[in-house]
Amino acid sequence: MATIITRTNPKTGKTERPYRDKQGHFVLGDPAFGSELHHRKNAVLTTEYDEALRLVRKGFSIRMSAGDGTPPSLISAGKLTLTEVNAPSAGDIPAEGPQTPFSRDDVMQDLRKALVAEAAMIAHWGSYEAAEAFLGFPSSDNAGEPYDDADPSQVDLSRFRSTPLIEASYDWAFQTGKPEAFRPESWDDLGSLMDGASAGTVSTTSPMGNAESPLRVTIGTAFARWKFEFETWLPLSVRELAYLAQMNEVAARNALAKAGIKGRGGIENDVARSWLAERQKFVPTRTELLPLTS
């Protein structure tokens, strides 16, 4: 049995879990400091989850995050939920502390929307029967266009081969959960998915058609990280560096220019590596996942 620490944010309804800083520390507050426990100088730091759990049980506050890019908050022990589970999932007990621009749930909801949009295209160009066979449920009789009023939460992701691929891509892109699940064949499959994915219809658009959607950013970051680590002879584009630095492309271009780095024609790997090392939100690839060097 394992004990997991969670909190449901009363404003957003999102599930929060213990947050690790960039050094891999859980950040706790000693109640003995009273109103001063929020100050960083009074923080109690530990890299061990069991120690963090022990302190929470003693009444210590702990920084919690929904993993969606919003700042973590120091939450008092009385507002936390401790749950005994037989087998904690990948995100229940954080192994690392990378920053992610959005949560896994956000990406999987985008995937549901993309699958609905794909079904709408199948209905337009194929048949309603084929679309239903693909998505798992029919378009509503009240829909003006196929699936334009469909609820993406109805989509059963376990039906689709794309689900484990996107889950592995998220973990690899942001080095959380089980990034080792992203294999060389994942790279090929992800490329096929990108090439074959539909942008949807006028009334049922897909996140695949939005370059800033969590789904597209996840896929782009996964590609960029693979290229950065395993195809080091290839220059990286400004967009790829922006993905890895968790910046928008304009901000990345400006930061590169400020550093005297020209983006036209791509940035060589060693230059990109030095630049990324100075970016606050860049999450290095775990050492054990790096290619072997002679």
C-alpha positions as CSV (number, residue, x, y, z in Angstrom):
1,M,0.0,0.0,0.0
2,A,1.1,3.6,-0.7
3,T,-0.3,6.9,0.6
4,I,-0.9,9.7,-1.9
5,I,-1.4,13.3,-1.0
6,T,-4.0,15.3,-3.0
7,R,-6.3,18.3,-2.8
8,T,-9.2,19.4,-5.0
9,N,-8.8,23.1,-5.7
10,P,-12.1,24.7,-4.6
11,K,-12.0,27.2,-7.4
12,T,-11.0,25.2,-10.4
13,G,-12.0,21.7,-9.3
14,K,-8.6,20.4,-10.5
15,T,-6.7,17.8,-8.5
16,E,-3.5,19.1,-7.0
17,R,-0.5,16.9,-6.0
18,P,2.8,17.7,-4.1
19,Y,5.0,20.0,-6.1
20,R,8.8,19.7,-6.6
21,D,10.9,22.6,-7.4
22,K,13.6,22.6,-10.1
23,Q,16.1,21.0,-7.7
24,G,13.6,18.2,-7.0
25,H,12.6,19.3,-3.5
26,F,9.3,19.1,-2.0
27,V,8.7,22.4,-0.2
28,L,7.0,22.3,3.2
29,G,6.1,24.9,5.9
30,D,6.7,24.3,9.6
31,P,3.6,25.4,11.6
32,A,6.0,26.5,14.3
33,F,6.8,29.6,12.2
34,G,3.2,30.7,12.3
35,S,2.4,33.5,9.7
36,E,6.1,33.4,8.7
37,L,6.0,29.8,7.4
38,H,5.4,31.1,3.8
39,H,8.8,32.7,3.6
40,R,11.3,30.8,1.6
41,K,14.0,31.1,4.3
42,N,11.8,29.1,6.6
43,A,10.9,26.4,4.1
44,V,11.6,22.8,4.9
45,L,13.0,21.0,1.9
46,T,13.3,17.3,1.2
47,T,13.7,15.2,-1.9
48,E,12.1,12.1,-0.3
49,Y,8.4,11.6,-0.7
50,D,8.2,9.5,2.5
51,E,9.8,12.3,4.5
52,A,7.4,14.8,3.0
53,L,4.4,12.6,3.9
54,R,5.7,12.1,7.5
55,L,5.9,15.9,7.9
56,V,2.4,16.4,6.5
57,R,1.1,13.9,9.0
58,K,2.8,16.1,11.7
59,G,0.9,19.1,10.5
60,F,3.3,20.7,8.0
61,S,2.0,22.6,5.0
62,I,3.2,21.5,1.6
63,R,3.3,23.2,-1.8
64,M,0.7,21.7,-4.2
65,S,0.2,22.1,-7.9
66,A,-2.3,20.9,-10.5
67,G,0.6,20.6,-13.0
68,D,-1.0,23.0,-15.4
69,G,1.5,25.8,-15.2
70,T,-0.2,27.8,-12.5
71,P,2.0,28.7,-9.5
72,P,2.1,26.1,-6.7
73,S,0.4,27.1,-3.4
74,L,1.4,26.2,0.2
75,I,-1.6,24.2,1.5
76,S,-2.1,23.5,5.2
77,A,-2.2,19.9,6.3
78,G,-5.9,20.1,7.3
79,K,-6.9,20.8,3.7
80,L,-5.1,17.8,2.2
81,T,-6.5,14.4,1.5
82,L,-4.4,11.3,2.3
83,T,-5.5,8.2,0.5
84,E,-4.2,4.6,0.7
85,V,-3.9,3.0,-2.7
86,N,-2.5,-0.4,-3.8
87,A,-0.7,0.9,-6.9
88,P,-0.2,4.6,-7.3
89,S,-0.4,6.0,-10.8
90,A,2.6,7.7,-12.5
91,G,1.6,11.2,-11.3
92,D,0.4,10.4,-7.8
93,I,3.9,10.3,-6.2
94,P,6.1,12.7,-8.3
95,A,9.5,11.2,-9.2
96,E,10.8,14.5,-10.5
97,G,9.8,18.1,-10.3
98,P,9.6,19.4,-13.9
99,Q,7.4,22.3,-14.8
100,T,4.7,21.5,-17.3
101,P,2.8,24.2,-19.3
102,F,-0.5,22.3,-18.8
103,S,-1.8,19.1,-17.2
104,R,-2.0,15.7,-18.7
105,D,-5.8,16.0,-18.4
106,D,-5.8,19.1,-20.6
107,V,-3.9,17.1,-23.3
108,M,-6.2,14.1,-23.1
109,Q,-9.3,16.4,-23.4
110,D,-7.7,17.9,-26.5
111,L,-7.3,14.4,-27.9
112,R,-11.0,13.7,-27.3
113,K,-11.8,16.9,-29.2
114,A,-9.5,15.8,-32.0
115,L,-11.2,12.4,-32.3
116,V,-14.6,14.1,-32.4
117,A,-13.4,16.3,-35.2
118,E,-12.0,13.3,-37.0
119,A,-15.4,11.6,-36.8
120,A,-17.1,14.7,-38.2
121,M,-14.8,14.5,-41.2
122,I,-15.5,10.8,-41.7
123,A,-19.2,11.5,-41.6
124,H,-18.8,14.3,-44.2
125,W,-16.6,12.3,-46.6
126,G,-17.7,8.7,-45.7
127,S,-20.9,7.9,-43.9
128,Y,-22.5,8.4,-40.5
129,E,-22.2,4.7,-39.9
130,A,-18.4,4.8,-40.5
131,A,-18.1,7.8,-38.2
132,E,-20.1,6.0,-35.4
133,A,-17.9,2.9,-35.8
134,F,-14.8,5.1,-35.4
135,L,-15.9,7.2,-32.5
136,G,-18.1,4.8,-30.6
137,F,-21.3,6.8,-30.6
138,P,-23.6,8.4,-33.2
139,S,-24.0,12.1,-33.9
140,S,-27.0,13.7,-32.2
141,D,-30.2,14.0,-34.1
142,N,-30.2,17.7,-33.1
143,A,-26.7,18.4,-34.6
144,G,-26.8,20.9,-37.4
145,E,-23.6,19.3,-38.8
146,P,-22.2,15.9,-37.8
147,Y,-21.0,15.9,-34.2
148,D,-21.1,19.7,-33.9
149,D,-22.8,19.4,-30.5
150,A,-21.0,16.3,-29.3
151,D,-19.6,16.2,-25.8
152,P,-15.9,15.2,-26.0
153,S,-16.1,13.7,-22.5
154,Q,-18.2,10.9,-24.0
155,V,-15.2,9.7,-26.0
156,D,-13.8,6.4,-24.5
157,L,-10.1,6.9,-25.0
158,S,-9.4,3.2,-24.3
159,R,-10.7,2.5,-27.8
160,F,-7.9,4.3,-29.6
161,R,-4.2,3.4,-30.3
162,S,-3.5,7.2,-30.2
163,T,-4.2,7.3,-26.4
164,P,-1.0,5.5,-25.1
165,L,1.0,7.3,-27.8
166,I,-0.1,10.8,-26.6
167,E,0.4,9.8,-23.0
168,A,3.9,8.7,-23.7
169,S,4.5,11.8,-25.8
170,Y,3.4,14.0,-22.8
171,D,5.7,12.2,-20.4
172,W,8.7,12.4,-22.8
173,A,8.0,16.0,-23.8
174,F,7.9,17.3,-20.3
175,Q,10.0,14.6,-18.5
176,T,7.3,13.6,-16.1
177,G,5.6,10.3,-15.3
178,K,7.2,7.6,-17.4
179,P,9.2,9.2,-20.2
180,E,10.9,6.0,-21.0
181,A,7.7,4.8,-22.6
182,F,8.5,7.0,-25.6
183,R,10.4,4.7,-27.9
184,P,11.9,5.1,-31.5
185,E,8.7,3.6,-32.9
186,S,6.7,6.2,-31.0
187,W,8.6,8.9,-33.1
188,D,7.4,7.3,-36.3
189,D,3.9,6.7,-35.1
190,L,3.6,10.3,-33.9
191,G,4.8,11.5,-37.3
192,S,2.1,9.4,-39.0
193,L,-0.5,10.9,-36.6
194,M,0.6,14.4,-37.4
195,D,0.5,13.8,-41.2
196,G,-2.8,12.1,-41.1
197,A,-4.7,14.1,-38.5
198,S,-7.6,16.2,-39.6
199,A,-8.1,19.9,-38.7
200,G,-11.8,19.1,-38.5
201,T,-14.7,20.9,-40.2
202,V,-16.0,24.4,-40.1
203,S,-18.4,23.6,-37.2
204,T,-16.2,20.9,-35.5
205,T,-12.6,22.1,-35.3
206,S,-9.7,20.0,-34.0
207,P,-7.0,21.1,-31.6
208,M,-4.6,19.7,-34.2
209,G,-5.4,22.8,-36.2
210,N,-4.3,25.1,-33.4
211,A,-0.6,25.4,-33.0
212,E,-1.0,26.7,-29.4
213,S,-3.3,23.9,-28.2
214,P,-2.0,21.6,-25.5
215,L,-2.2,18.6,-27.9
216,R,-0.1,20.3,-30.6
217,V,2.4,21.7,-28.1
218,T,2.8,18.3,-26.6
219,I,3.5,16.7,-29.9
220,G,5.8,19.5,-31.0
221,T,7.8,19.3,-27.8
222,A,8.1,15.5,-28.0
223,F,9.5,15.8,-31.6
224,A,11.8,18.7,-30.6
225,R,13.2,16.8,-27.6
226,W,13.8,13.6,-29.6
227,K,15.6,15.6,-32.3
228,F,17.6,17.6,-29.6
229,E,18.9,14.4,-28.0
230,F,19.0,11.8,-30.7
231,E,19.6,13.7,-34.0
232,T,22.2,16.1,-32.7
233,W,23.7,16.7,-36.2
234,L,20.5,18.5,-37.2
235,P,20.0,22.2,-36.4
236,L,16.9,23.1,-34.4
237,S,14.4,25.7,-35.5
238,V,13.3,28.6,-33.3
239,R,9.9,27.0,-32.8
240,E,11.6,23.8,-31.6
241,L,13.7,25.7,-29.1
242,A,10.6,27.6,-28.0
243,Y,8.8,24.3,-27.3
244,L,11.8,23.1,-25.2
245,A,12.1,26.4,-23.4
246,Q,8.3,26.5,-22.8
247,M,8.1,30.0,-24.4
248,N,6.1,31.3,-27.3
249,E,8.0,31.6,-30.6
250,V,8.2,35.4,-30.6
251,A,9.7,35.5,-27.0
252,A,12.2,32.8,-28.0
253,R,13.2,34.7,-31.1
254,N,13.7,37.8,-29.1
255,A,15.7,36.0,-26.4
256,L,17.9,34.4,-29.0
257,A,18.6,37.8,-30.7
258,K,19.4,39.3,-27.3
259,A,22.0,36.5,-26.9
260,G,23.4,37.3,-30.4
261,I,22.1,34.0,-31.9
262,K,20.6,34.1,-35.4
263,G,17.7,31.8,-35.9
264,R,17.6,31.8,-39.7
265,G,18.7,28.5,-41.0
266,G,18.4,26.8,-37.6
267,I,20.5,26.7,-34.5
268,E,23.3,24.2,-34.1
269,N,22.8,21.7,-31.3
270,D,25.7,22.8,-29.1
271,V,24.6,26.5,-29.3
272,A,21.0,25.5,-28.6
273,R,22.1,23.4,-25.6
274,S,24.0,26.3,-24.0
275,W,21.1,28.7,-24.6
276,L,18.5,26.2,-23.2
277,A,20.6,25.7,-20.0
278,E,19.9,29.3,-19.1
279,R,16.2,29.1,-19.6
280,Q,14.2,28.9,-16.4
281,K,11.5,26.6,-17.6
282,F,13.7,24.2,-19.7
283,V,13.5,20.7,-18.3
284,P,16.6,18.6,-19.1
285,T,16.1,15.1,-20.3
286,R,16.7,12.5,-17.6
287,T,20.3,11.2,-17.7
288,E,19.3,7.6,-17.9
289,L,17.3,8.3,-21.1
290,L,20.1,10.0,-23.0
291,P,21.8,8.1,-25.8
292,L,25.1,6.3,-25.0
293,T,28.2,8.1,-26.1
294,S,31.5,6.5,-26.9
